[in-house]
Amino acid sequence: MKKTLLFLGVAAVIAGCSQPQGVGLGPLGSDTSDLPQNTRTEFEMAGLTPLPVYRFDFADAETPADALNAGGNRLRQAEQNLEIVQESRTYFMRQVELNDSIYVVSEGDAPVASLVSVIRARTGCLVDPQPLRSEDAAVYTLDCS
C-alpha cells in the first residue's frame, strides 16, 4: 500500500513537470516572451523598522549636502531619527527625499562598512557605498528605481 501511494505521488510530480508550464514555476525553457516586463524588485523588510522619511521640494538641483542640511536643526534631534546600533556604534538615521533624489543621512559615530547593508535592508533601495562625509554625519545616495 505504501509503495503504491509513493509511486502515485512520484508519478504525479513527474507528470506535472513534463508540462511546458511546470508546476507553478512559470514557463520553462528560453522563451521569455510571456514573462512580465516589469523588472522592479519588491523588497520585504522582514519586521525591521523603516527609517523616518522627510520630503522637501527644492527649486535648484539638489545635492547630498542639501540632504544633510534639509530641515535644519529640527531634523538633527534624536526623536526625529531612528537610532540604530551597528557593530557597537550608534547612528541616528533618516531618509530625505529632495525632488527626485533620495538620500539617507546618518549622524553619530564614523560609518562602518556594514552600514550600507543596514540602509539597504531598511529602505529596500540600492545604496552608493561612498557617502558624502562631514564631521559627524554621512549622506548616502539611494537608487530606489
Secondary structure, DSSP 8 states (H G I E B T S, - for coil): -HHHHHHHHHHHHHHHHTSTT-SSS---SS--TTS----------TT-----EEEE--SS---HHHHHHTTGGGGGSGGGSEEEEETTEEEEEEEEEETTEEEEEEEES---TTHHHHHHHHH-SEE-SS-EE-SSEEEEEEE--
